């Protein structure tokens, strides 16, 4: 005959506050060792039956009896859960090879009847809407242990009152001081009269899970931690409050900072070895470069204030912001600059702009750069547009530096400033720093020079021209040039004189023509005026500050003699052109110029010799250079101070045609009109070859 043991477990709810809720209790240790009552998670349950307690099984839970002293029948009973019981779920099992059943009733009505137990832990659930005493009954016909792992009751009180949630410190991100352990505090505060359980391991707190507190409690955290807390009164609970407190990220160096996602707040660590330096400061903008890149530090207050050339080390917390593609370190609520070391350099050289190519511009956002040889295509207000190759730049006068003026259209310029992209444009913001001028006008010997419409005062000009020490060169500049480092000669006039001689019929005859006179010059070179110069050292890319860039074109120095004036002492032969002197000029150029191929235009060759343009292949001169004009067919010499005289014709290159149509010159470079057969004995240049006629 089957024997029924009833085990009663009763709990009284102290208050009726709450809403639809769940009671759950899991046996994690031995609770019953004999018949009687026990508080299980705030609800009192009563055990009754005919056996003896045996122990606890870590897998199956609370053990009731054993093979030698089993519970044939038992029951767990409670009336401590008020309201409408919606379901009761029991995870139960029996020992191996046992035959047992489980039943669940609520308020005297059985909702689960004699469900067979197995040796595997299984959840048995009864559903319904009833109120009153809950009875969990188990019975068996063999002498084996019975187990209950957990009990879960879903119920509703029908009350509109709620249990107040606990309060937690607002979420925050924290950083330890460098080289110290991370540590932060969080305060958990229960409402008056409430009990709170909280967790920091990611699990969900409940009336039976978590650390219990009844008063405000402050806890320490050492890393990114999610704190969860729940309040309860009796069997009624609040919703779970969850907040995450984050151990902030640290990045080393500016390049790593720029790789973050925009909006990320981090600690930027700048080791001393990174050599972080302040490039430029204006208002809220401070631009800083280390050995890995550059950023704009925006709206950050430091002590001492950031200033040009400072060395920066240490760390600071802030937010990476991609502002129109400009990488910015912006201040956040966590920013504190007291851990930055800011000092003037002791041994380091002054920080300077990086000279970059236009095509590499995107690699230098927020850096101080110089881009050379930009061609200005538009200019208005505070903005100009300039190009270099396939790249276009907006030159935006944001910082209004000293020595800056809006460049004029057609000018070639170097710009020194902050590389600051803006709305899909490549923007250059000129700055003046450490005597690096924001704008430099370029006068390039290989490019066309466009003069300004009006004079530009107090400008910086770079003369892009090679001048070789051993050679005399013509130099013509569009600004007054002081203190040229070399010899300078000015053209002072022309005289008729003997420039050479030639043999004819056994006689030596002098040749008279123009001798252009030059004298030493010690004053400033005047704009538009050509000079003969010989530098002391090789000069290339000479830069001049504070000059006035002049409007207008290069000029010519001209000295007039009487036209058709024959040289004295010459008995001309038939058909020979008379030797005469007219206007002799030294002409300056600002832009590369193609010269006519005739006997009235003369250039100075690198070997310090003269040549008519008809005698050389390259008949052009570069910008800032010059040439000589003489009357057609007339001879010319340059008389320089001392014994040095430039004369002669070199590099004669003519086709080797038959002598019938040959072009003939005497050894002084004068073209002759008679055929070789009619010329007296002597030395001639015929179609580029030296010929001696006897």
C-alpha positions in Angstrom: 0.0 0.0 0.0 1.4 3.4 -1.0 2.2 5.7 1.9 1.9 9.5 1.4 4.2 11.9 3.2 3.3 15.6 3.2 6.0 18.2 3.6 4.7 21.7 4.2 6.8 24.8 3.5 5.1 28.1 4.5 6.2 31.7 4.1 4.4 34.9 5.0 4.8 38.0 2.7 5.4 41.0 4.9 4.0 43.5 2.4 1.8 43.4 -0.7 3.7 45.8 -2.9 4.8 44.6 -6.3 3.5 43.5 -9.7 3.6 40.3 -11.8 6.7 38.7 -10.5 8.7 35.5 -10.1 10.0 33.7 -7.1 12.9 31.4 -7.7 15.1 29.4 -5.4 18.0 27.1 -6.3 19.5 24.7 -3.8 23.2 25.4 -3.8 23.8 23.7 -0.4 22.0 21.5 2.1 19.0 23.2 3.6 16.9 20.4 5.2 18.2 17.7 7.5 14.9 16.8 9.0 11.2 17.7 8.9 10.5 21.4 9.6 10.4 24.9 8.2 13.1 26.8 6.4 13.4 30.2 4.9 14.4 29.7 1.3 15.1 33.1 -0.4 12.5 35.0 1.6 9.8 32.4 1.5 9.2 29.8 4.2 8.7 26.3 3.1 7.8 23.4 5.4 9.0 19.8 4.9 7.0 16.8 6.2 7.3 13.1 5.4 8.3 9.7 6.7 12.1 9.6 6.0 15.3 11.1 7.1 17.5 13.7 5.4 20.7 12.3 3.9 22.6 15.2 2.1 23.2 17.4 -0.9 24.2 16.5 -4.5 26.0 19.2 -6.5 24.2 18.2 -9.7 20.8 17.2 -8.5 20.4 19.5 -5.5 18.7 18.9 -2.1 18.7 15.1 -1.3 15.8 13.7 0.7 16.7 10.3 2.3 18.9 7.5 1.0 18.7 3.9 0.0 18.5 2.8 3.6 16.3 5.5 5.1 14.3 7.0 2.2 11.3 9.3 2.1 8.5 7.1 0.7 6.4 10.2 0.7 7.2 13.9 1.3 5.8 17.3 0.6 7.0 20.9 0.5 4.3 23.4 1.4 4.1 27.2 1.5 1.3 29.7 1.8 3.8 32.6 1.8 3.3 33.7 -1.8 0.2 35.8 -2.1 -1.7 36.8 -5.2 -2.6 34.6 -8.2 -0.2 31.7 -8.8 0.3 31.4 -12.6 2.7 28.5 -12.6 4.9 26.4 -10.4 8.0 24.7 -11.8 10.1 22.2 -9.9 13.4 20.7 -11.1 13.4 17.3 -9.5 14.8 13.7 -10.0 15.3 10.4 -8.2 18.2 8.0 -7.8 19.0 5.5 -10.4 16.5 2.6 -10.9 13.9 4.3 -8.7 10.2 4.5 -9.3 8.7 7.8 -8.1 6.1 10.5 -8.9 5.6 14.2 -8.4 2.4 16.2 -8.0 1.8 20.0 -7.6 -1.3 21.7 -6.2 -2.3 25.3 -5.5 -5.1 26.2 -3.1 -6.3 22.6 -2.9 -6.5 22.1 -6.7 -4.1 19.7 -8.3 -2.5 21.0 -11.5 0.2 18.4 -11.9 -0.7 14.8 -10.9 1.6 11.9 -10.4 4.1 12.8 -13.1 6.9 10.2 -13.2 10.3 11.2 -12.0 13.5 10.0 -13.7 17.1 9.8 -12.6 17.8 12.8 -14.8 17.0 16.2 -13.4 13.9 17.5 -15.1 11.7 20.6 -14.7 8.0 19.7 -14.0 5.6 22.6 -14.4 2.0 23.2 -13.4 0.0 26.0 -14.9 -3.2 27.7 -13.8 -4.5 30.8 -12.1 -5.2 30.1 -8.4 -4.2 31.4 -5.0 -3.5 29.7 -1.7 -1.2 27.1 -0.4 1.3 25.5 -2.8 2.0 21.8 -2.1 4.8 19.9 -3.9 4.3 16.2 -3.2 6.7 13.3 -4.1 6.2 9.5 -3.5 8.1 6.4 -4.4 7.8 2.6 -4.1 11.5 1.8 -3.9 14.1 2.7 -1.4 16.0 5.5 -3.2 16.8 9.1 -2.6 14.7 11.9 -4.0 16.1 15.3 -5.2 14.9 18.8 -5.7 17.2 21.2 -7.6 15.1 24.4 -7.8 11.6 25.8 -7.3 10.2 28.7 -9.5 6.8 30.3 -8.9 5.3 32.9 -11.3 2.6 35.0 -9.7 0.7 38.3 -9.8 -0.4 40.3 -6.8 -2.7 42.7 -8.8 -1.2 45.7 -6.9 -0.1 48.8 -8.8 2.6 49.7 -6.2 6.2 49.1 -7.2 9.5 48.5 -5.4 11.8 51.4 -6.0 15.0 50.7 -7.9 18.4 51.3 -6.2 20.5 54.1 -7.5 24.0 53.7 -8.9 26.7 56.3 -9.6 26.4 57.7 -13.1 28.4 55.8 -15.7 31.9 57.1 -16.3 35.2 56.3 -17.9 38.3 56.2 -15.6 42.0 56.1 -16.1 44.7 55.4 -13.4 47.7 57.6 -13.1 50.4 56.2 -15.4 52.2 53.2 -13.8 49.7 52.8 -11.1 46.9 50.2 -10.7 43.5 51.1 -12.0 41.0 52.0 -9.3 37.6 53.7 -9.2 34.6 53.7 -6.8 30.9 53.1 -7.4 28.2 53.8 -4.8 25.0 51.7 -4.6 22.1 53.3 -2.7 18.9 51.3 -1.7 15.6 53.2 -1.2 14.5 53.5 2.4 13.4 50.1 3.8 14.5 48.1 0.7 17.1 45.4 0.5 19.4 45.4 -2.5 21.5 42.7 -4.1 24.2 43.6 -6.6 26.6 41.8 -8.9 29.8 42.7 -10.6 30.5 39.5 -12.5 27.9 39.9 -15.2 25.2 37.7 -13.7 21.7 39.1 -13.0 21.0 39.9 -9.4 17.8 38.5 -7.8 16.4 38.0 -4.3 18.7 35.0 -4.0 21.7 36.1 -6.2 24.3 38.8 -5.5 25.8 40.6 -2.6 23.1 41.9 -0.2 23.2 45.4 1.3 20.6 47.5 3.2 22.4 50.9 3.2 24.4 52.9 0.8 27.6 51.1 -0.1 30.7 52.1 -2.0 32.7 49.5 -3.9 36.0 49.6 -5.7 36.5 48.5 -9.3 39.8 47.9 -11.1 38.8 47.5 -14.7 35.8 47.8 -17.0 32.9 46.6 -14.8 29.2 46.3 -15.2 27.4 46.7 -11.9 23.8 45.4 -11.7 21.5 45.8 -8.7 17.9 45.0 -7.7 15.8 46.1 -4.8 13.2 43.8 -3.1 10.8 43.9 -0.2 9.5 40.5 0.8 9.0 38.6 -2.5 8.5 41.8 -4.5 11.4 43.1 -6.6 12.3 46.1 -8.6 13.6 46.0 -12.1 17.3 45.4 -12.5 19.5 48.6 -12.7 22.7 48.1 -14.8 25.5 50.5 -15.4 28.9 50.0 -17.0 32.0 51.8 -15.8 34.9 51.7 -18.3 38.6 51.6 -17.9 39.6 54.0 -20.6 41.9 53.2 -23.5 45.5 54.6 -23.8 47.2 55.2 -27.1 50.9 56.1 -27.6 51.8 58.7 -30.1 49.8 60.9 -32.5 49.6 58.3 -35.3 47.8 55.8 -33.1 45.5 58.6 -31.9 44.5 59.5 -35.5 43.6 55.9 -36.2 40.8 55.9 -33.7 37.1 56.3 -34.6 35.9 59.9 -34.5 34.2 60.5 -31.1 36.4 58.1 -29.1 37.7 59.5 -25.8 41.2 58.1 -24.9 44.3 59.0 -23.0 47.0 60.2 -25.4 50.5 59.3 -24.1 53.4 61.2 -25.5 56.8 59.7 -24.5 59.7 62.0 -24.3 61.3 60.0 -27.1 58.5 61.0 -29.5 59.8 64.6 -29.4 56.3 66.1 -29.5 56.6 69.8 -30.4 54.2 72.7 -30.6 54.1 74.1 -34.2 51.7 77.0 -34.0 49.1 78.4 -31.6 46.2 80.8 -32.4 43.1 81.2 -30.3 41.7 77.7 -29.5 43.9 76.0 -32.1 47.2 74.5 -31.1 49.0 72.3 -33.7 51.4 69.7 -32.3 53.8 67.3 -34.2 55.6 64.2 -32.9 57.7 61.8 -34.8 54.6 59.9 -36.0 52.3 62.7 -37.1 50.5 65.9 -36.3 47.2 67.0 -34.7 45.2 70.1 -33.8 44.7 70.3 -30.0 41.5 72.2 -29.8 40.1 74.1 -26.8 42.5 72.6 -24.3 43.9 74.8 -21.4 47.4 74.0 -20.2 49.7 75.5 -17.7 51.9 77.0 -19.0 49.9 77.8 -22.1 51.0 76.1 -25.3 53.3 78.2 -27.4 55.5 77.8 -30.5 58.5 75.4 -30.2 57.7 73.9 -26.8 58.6 70.3 -26.1 55.6 68.2 -24.8 55.6 64.9 -23.0 53.3 63.0 -20.6 49.6 62.3 -21.1 46.3 63.9 -21.5 42.7 62.7 -21.8 40.6 63.9 -24.7 38.4 63.0 -27.6 39.5 62.2 -31.2 37.4 64.3 -33.5 37.5 64.2 -37.3 36.5 67.8 -38.1 36.0 68.1 -41.8 38.9 65.6 -42.2 41.1 67.7 -39.8 42.4 65.4 -37.0 41.6 67.1 -33.7 42.3 66.3 -30.1 39.3 68.0 -28.4 38.7 68.6 -24.7 36.2 66.4 -22.9 34.8 66.3 -19.4 37.7 64.0 -18.4 40.4 66.3 -19.8 43.1 67.2 -17.3 46.4 68.6 -18.5 48.2 68.5 -15.2 50.1 65.3 -16.3 51.6 67.0 -19.4 55.2 68.2 -19.1 55.5 71.4 -21.2 59.0 73.0 -21.5 61.0 75.1 -23.8 63.6 73.1 -25.7 67.1 72.9 -24.2 69.1 71.1 -26.9 66.7 70.6 -29.7 66.7 72.7 -32.9 63.8 75.0 -33.5 60.8 73.2 -35.1 60.5 74.0 -38.8 57.9 73.4 -41.5 58.1 70.2 -43.5 58.8 70.7 -47.2 56.3 68.5 -49.1 55.2 67.8 -52.6 51.7 68.7 -53.6 50.7 65.1 -54.3 51.7 64.1 -50.7 49.5 66.7 -49.1 46.9 64.2 -47.6 49.7 62.7 -45.4 50.3 65.9 -43.5 46.9 67.1 -42.2 47.3 69.4 -39.2 51.1 69.7 -39.9 53.1 72.8 -40.6 54.2 72.5 -44.3 55.7 74.4 -47.1 54.6 73.8 -50.7 56.6 75.4 -53.4 55.9 76.6 -56.9 52.1 77.0 -56.7 50.5 78.8 -59.6 47.8 81.3 -58.4 44.7 81.0 -60.6 42.2 83.0 -58.6 42.2 85.5 -55.7 39.4 87.3 -53.9 38.8 88.4 -50.3 40.6 86.1 -47.9 41.0 83.1 -50.2 43.1 82.3 -53.2 43.2 79.2 -55.4 46.5 77.8 -56.6 47.6 74.7 -58.4 50.7 72.5 -58.7 50.5 69.6 -61.2 47.2 67.9 -60.8 46.6 69.3 -57.3 44.6 72.3 -56.4 44.7 74.2 -53.1 42.6 76.8 -51.4 44.8 79.3 -49.7 42.7 80.5 -46.8 43.8 83.4 -44.6 42.4 82.1 -41.3 45.1 83.3 -38.9 46.0 86.6 -40.5 49.8 86.3 -40.0 52.4 89.0 -40.4 53.9 89.5 -43.9 50.9 87.9 -45.7 49.1 89.5 -48.5 46.6 88.0 -50.9 48.7 86.7 -53.8 47.8 88.0 -57.3 46.5 85.9 -60.2 49.4 84.6 -62.3 52.0 84.7 -59.5 54.1 81.7 -58.6 54.3 81.4 -54.9 55.6 79.2 -52.0 53.1 78.9 -49.1 54.2 78.1 -45.6 51.2 77.1 -43.4 49.0 74.6 -41.7 47.7 71.8 -43.9 44.0 71.8 -43.1 41.6 70.0 -45.4 38.1 71.4 -45.3 34.9 70.1 -47.0 36.7 68.1 -49.6 39.2 70.8 -50.5 42.9 70.9 -49.8 43.2 74.0 -47.7 46.4 75.8 -46.7 46.3 78.3 -43.8 49.4 80.6 -44.1 51.3 81.3 -40.9 54.4 83.3 -39.9 56.7 81.5 -37.5 60.4 81.6 -36.8 61.1 83.8 -39.8 59.4 81.4 -42.1 57.3 83.8 -44.2 53.7 82.8 -45.0 54.0 83.7 -48.7 57.1 83.8 -51.0 56.8 85.1 -54.5 58.9 83.0 -56.9 60.8 84.5 -59.9 61.7 81.4 -61.9 64.3 81.6 -64.7 62.6 78.7 -66.4 59.0 79.9 -66.1 57.1 82.9 -67.4 57.0 85.7 -64.8 53.7 87.6 -64.4 54.4 91.0 -62.8 51.8 92.4 -60.4 49.4 95.2 -61.6 50.7 97.4 -58.8 53.8 97.3 -56.7 53.8 94.9 -53.7 55.7 96.3 -50.8 57.4 94.3 -48.0 57.4 91.0 -49.9 59.6 88.0 -49.8 60.9 86.9 -53.2 62.8 83.7 -54.1 65.0 84.1 -57.2 65.0 80.6 -58.8 68.2 81.0 -60.8 71.6 79.3 -61.0 74.6 81.7 -61.0 78.0 80.2 -61.5 81.0 81.8 -59.9 83.5 81.6 -62.8 81.1 83.0 -65.4 79.8 86.4 -66.1 76.0 86.4 -66.4 73.3 88.9 -67.1 71.0 89.4 -64.1 67.7 91.3 -64.2 65.3 91.2 -61.3 61.8 92.7 -60.7 62.8 94.2 -57.3 65.6 96.2 -55.7 68.3 93.8 -54.7 70.8 94.9 -52.1 74.1 93.3 -51.1 74.6 91.0 -54.0 77.4 88.7 -53.0 79.7 88.9 -56.0 81.1 91.3 -58.6 78.5 93.6 -60.4 79.1 95.6 -63.5 76.8 98.2 -65.0 76.8 99.2 -68.7 78.0 102.8 -69.1 78.2 103.4 -72.8 79.7 102.3 -76.1 82.8 103.7 -78.0 84.0 103.1 -81.6 87.3 101.4 -81.4 89.4 98.6 -82.6 87.9 95.2 -81.9 90.3 93.1 -83.9 92.2 92.8 -87.2 92.5 90.5 -90.2 95.0 89.8 -92.9 94.5 90.9 -96.5 97.1 90.8 -99.4 99.9 90.4 -96.9 98.7 93.4 -94.9 97.2 93.5 -91.4 94.1 95.7 -91.2 92.4 96.8 -88.0 88.6 96.2 -87.6 86.7 98.9 -85.8 83.3 98.5 -84.2 81.4 99.1 -81.0 83.1 98.5 -77.7 80.6 98.3 -74.8 82.0 99.8 -71.6 81.2 98.3 -68.2 82.2 99.6 -64.8 82.1 98.3 -61.2 78.8 98.9 -59.5 78.3 98.9 -55.8 74.7 100.0 -55.2 71.5 98.1 -55.0 70.5 96.4 -58.3 67.6 98.3 -59.6 64.4 96.5 -60.7 64.1 95.9 -64.5 67.8 96.9 -65.1 70.2 94.3 -66.5 73.7 93.9 -64.9 76.7 91.7 -65.5 77.3 89.7 -62.4 79.8 87.1 -61.2 78.9 85.6 -57.8 81.6 84.6 -55.3 79.9 81.2 -54.7 77.4 79.1 -56.6 73.9 80.7 -56.0 70.6 78.9 -56.4 67.2 79.8 -55.0 68.2 83.1 -53.4 65.5 84.4 -51.1 65.2 88.1 -50.3 63.0 89.6 -47.5 61.2 92.9 -47.3 61.6 93.9 -50.9 59.1 95.7 -53.2 58.0 93.5 -56.1 57.6 95.9 -58.9 54.9 96.1 -61.6 56.0 96.4 -65.2 58.5 94.6 -67.5 62.3 94.4 -67.7 64.0 97.2 -69.6 67.1 97.9 -71.7 70.2 100.1 -71.1 70.9 101.9 -74.4 73.6 104.3 -75.4 73.1 106.1 -78.8 75.9 106.8 -81.2 75.7 108.6 -84.6 74.0 106.4 -87.1 76.1 105.1 -90.1 79.3 106.3 -88.6 82.2 104.5 -90.4 85.1 103.3 -88.4 88.2 105.3 -89.2 91.2 104.0 -91.1 89.4 101.3 -93.1 89.7 101.1 -96.9 86.7 99.1 -97.8 86.8 96.7 -100.7 84.0 96.5 -103.3 80.8 95.0 -102.0 82.1 94.8 -98.4 79.6 96.1 -95.8 80.9 99.2 -94.0 81.8 99.0 -90.4 79.5 101.4 -88.6 77.9 101.9 -85.1 74.4 102.6 -84.2 72.4 101.8 -81.0 74.1 99.2 -78.7 71.8 97.9 -75.9 72.0 95.6 -72.9 68.4 94.1 -72.6 67.0 92.4 -69.5 64.4 89.7 -69.4 61.9 88.6 -66.8 60.6 85.5 -68.6 62.2 82.9 -70.9 62.6 84.7 -74.3 63.2 83.3 -77.8 65.7 85.5 -79.7 65.8 86.1 -83.5 68.6 84.3 -85.4 70.4 87.3 -87.0 73.5 89.4 -86.7 72.0 92.0 -84.5 71.3 89.9 -81.4 74.2 88.7 -79.2 74.2 86.3 -76.2 76.9 85.6 -73.7 77.8 81.9 -73.6 78.9 80.0 -70.5 82.5 80.2 -71.6 82.3 84.0 -71.3 82.3 84.4 -75.1 79.9 86.3 -77.3 77.9 84.7 -80.0 75.3 86.0 -82.6 72.1 84.1 -82.2 72.5 82.8 -85.8 75.5 80.8 -84.6 74.1 78.8 -81.8 71.3 76.2 -81.7 69.6 77.4 -78.6 68.5 80.9 -79.3 66.6 81.6 -76.1 67.5 83.1 -72.8 65.9 82.4 -69.4 64.0 84.7 -67.2 66.0 87.3 -65.1 68.7 87.0 -67.8 69.5 89.3 -70.8 71.2 89.7 -74.2 72.9 92.4 -76.3 71.6 94.1 -79.5 73.9 95.7 -82.0 73.5 97.3 -85.4 73.1 94.5 -88.0 76.4 93.0 -89.0 78.4 95.3 -86.7 81.2 93.9 -84.5 81.1 94.2 -80.7 83.4 93.7 -77.7 82.7 94.1 -74.0 85.3 96.1 -72.2 85.3 95.1 -68.5 87.3 96.7 -65.7 91.0 95.5 -65.7 92.3 93.3 -68.4 89.3 90.9 -68.8 87.5 91.3 -72.1 84.7 89.2 -73.4 85.1 88.7 -77.1 85.0 86.1 -79.9 82.5 83.7 -81.3 82.4 80.0 -80.3 80.3 76.9 -80.9 79.7 77.7 -84.6 77.4 75.1 -85.9 76.4 75.2 -89.6 75.5 72.7 -92.2 78.4 71.5 -94.4 76.9 72.6 -97.7 79.0 73.2 -100.7 81.1 76.4 -100.5 79.0 77.9 -103.3 76.3 78.9 -100.8 78.5 78.9 -97.8 78.1 81.3 -94.9 81.4 82.8 -94.1 82.7 84.6 -91.0 86.0 86.1 -90.2 87.7 85.0 -87.0 86.0 87.9 -85.1 82.6 86.4 -85.9 81.6 89.1 -88.5 79.6 87.7 -91.4 81.1 88.4 -94.9 79.1 88.8 -98.0 81.7 88.0 -100.7 82.4 84.4 -101.7 85.5 82.8 -100.4 87.2 83.0 -103.8 87.0 86.8 -103.7 88.4 87.2 -100.2 92.0 87.9 -99.4 94.2 85.3 -97.8 93.5 84.7 -94.2 91.6 82.6 -91.6 87.9 82.1 -92.1 85.0 80.1 -90.7 83.2 78.4 -93.6 80.1 76.3 -92.8 81.4 75.8 -89.3 85.0 74.8 -90.3 88.1 76.8 -89.9 89.8 77.4 -93.3 93.1 79.1 -94.0 93.2 80.7 -97.4 96.6 81.3 -98.8 
